[in-house]
Amino acid sequence: MEESSKIAQYFWTLVEQLPSLLTMIGCIVFALTRWKRYPKVSLMIVAGLGFLLLHVLAFLIIFDVVPPLFTKPENSQNLESVRRTVALVLGFLYYTGLAVAFALLLGAVFVQRKSAGSHEPQPG
């Protein structure tokens, strides 16, 4: 019974994030349609958003599975310290993953840009 309740919990968590997930998937599809015209930009966008999608799905499970592995009742002497350490490490990994994904997306904004002087008309 507990297994089905975990699956239901994962399902409802994904339903909560559905607008964001659908937006990311839509943006990936849009980037893929622009692949021939802007290959570097599209690659970075697909990589960043793909990593972000994997990040969401992975940490959905990681935040549920990992803390109980380290916070077992037999370690009751320093249980609170272990909980804080696990939360700190997981938080660090979570936000590092977000930083990587957003760095890829920010890089896509600036890749294949023309220099400021290239907008001037060429003498003819």
C-alpha positions in Angstrom: 0.0 0.0 0.0 2.8 2.4 0.8 4.3 1.9 -2.7 1.0 3.1 -4.4 0.8 6.1 -2.1 4.4 7.1 -3.1 3.5 6.8 -6.7 0.4 8.9 -6.1 2.5 11.5 -4.3 5.0 11.7 -7.2 2.1 12.0 -9.6 0.5 14.9 -7.8 3.9 16.6 -7.4 4.3 16.3 -11.2 0.7 17.7 -11.7 1.7 20.7 -9.6 4.7 21.3 -11.8 2.8 20.5 -15.1 2.7 24.2 -16.3 6.4 24.5 -16.0 7.1 21.1 -17.5 4.9 21.8 -20.5 6.5 25.2 -21.0 9.9 23.6 -21.0 8.8 20.9 -23.4 7.2 23.5 -25.7 10.4 25.6 -25.7 12.5 22.5 -26.5 10.2 21.8 -29.5 10.4 25.5 -30.6 14.3 25.4 -30.3 14.3 22.2 -32.4 12.3 23.9 -35.1 15.0 26.7 -35.3 17.9 24.2 -35.3 18.9 24.8 -39.0 18.9 28.5 -38.7 20.5 28.8 -35.2 22.3 25.5 -34.4 24.5 26.7 -31.5 21.7 28.6 -29.8 19.2 25.7 -30.3 21.7 23.2 -28.9 22.3 25.2 -25.8 18.6 25.8 -25.2 17.8 22.1 -25.7 20.7 21.1 -23.4 19.7 23.6 -20.7 16.0 22.9 -20.8 16.6 19.1 -21.1 18.9 19.3 -18.1 16.3 21.3 -16.2 13.6 18.7 -17.0 15.9 15.9 -15.8 16.7 18.0 -12.7 13.0 18.3 -11.8 12.4 14.6 -12.2 15.6 13.5 -10.5 15.2 15.7 -7.4 11.5 14.7 -7.1 12.8 11.3 -6.2 16.1 12.3 -4.6 14.4 14.5 -2.0 12.1 11.6 -1.1 14.6 8.7 -1.1 17.9 10.1 0.2 17.0 11.7 3.6 15.5 8.5 5.1 18.7 6.6 4.1 20.8 8.8 6.4 18.3 9.6 9.1 17.5 6.2 10.6 16.3 6.0 14.2 19.4 3.9 15.3 21.5 7.1 14.8 19.3 8.9 17.3 22.3 10.6 19.2 23.1 13.0 16.4 20.0 12.7 14.3 19.3 16.4 14.1 22.9 17.1 13.0 22.7 14.4 10.3 19.3 15.8 9.1 20.8 19.3 8.8 23.9 18.0 6.9 21.8 15.9 4.5 19.5 18.9 3.9 22.5 21.2 3.3 24.2 18.8 0.9 21.0 18.1 -1.0 20.2 21.8 -1.2 23.7 22.5 -2.5 23.4 19.9 -5.2 19.9 21.1 -6.1 20.9 24.7 -6.6 24.1 23.8 -8.3 22.1 21.8 -10.9 19.8 24.8 -11.3 22.8 27.1 -11.8 24.2 24.8 -14.5 20.9 24.7 -16.4 20.4 28.5 -16.2 24.1 29.1 -17.2 23.4 27.1 -20.4 20.2 29.1 -21.0 22.0 32.4 -20.4 24.8 31.3 -22.7 22.2 30.7 -25.4 21.1 34.3 -25.2 24.6 35.6 -26.0 25.9 33.0 -28.4 26.0 33.8 -32.2 25.5 37.5 -31.5 26.9 39.9 -34.1 29.2 42.6 -32.8 27.9 46.1 -32.2 29.7 47.5 -35.3 28.1 44.9 -37.7 24.7 46.7 -37.7 26.1 49.7 -39.6 25.5 49.8 -43.3 28.4 48.6 -45.5 29.9 51.2 -47.9 29.1 50.3 -51.3 
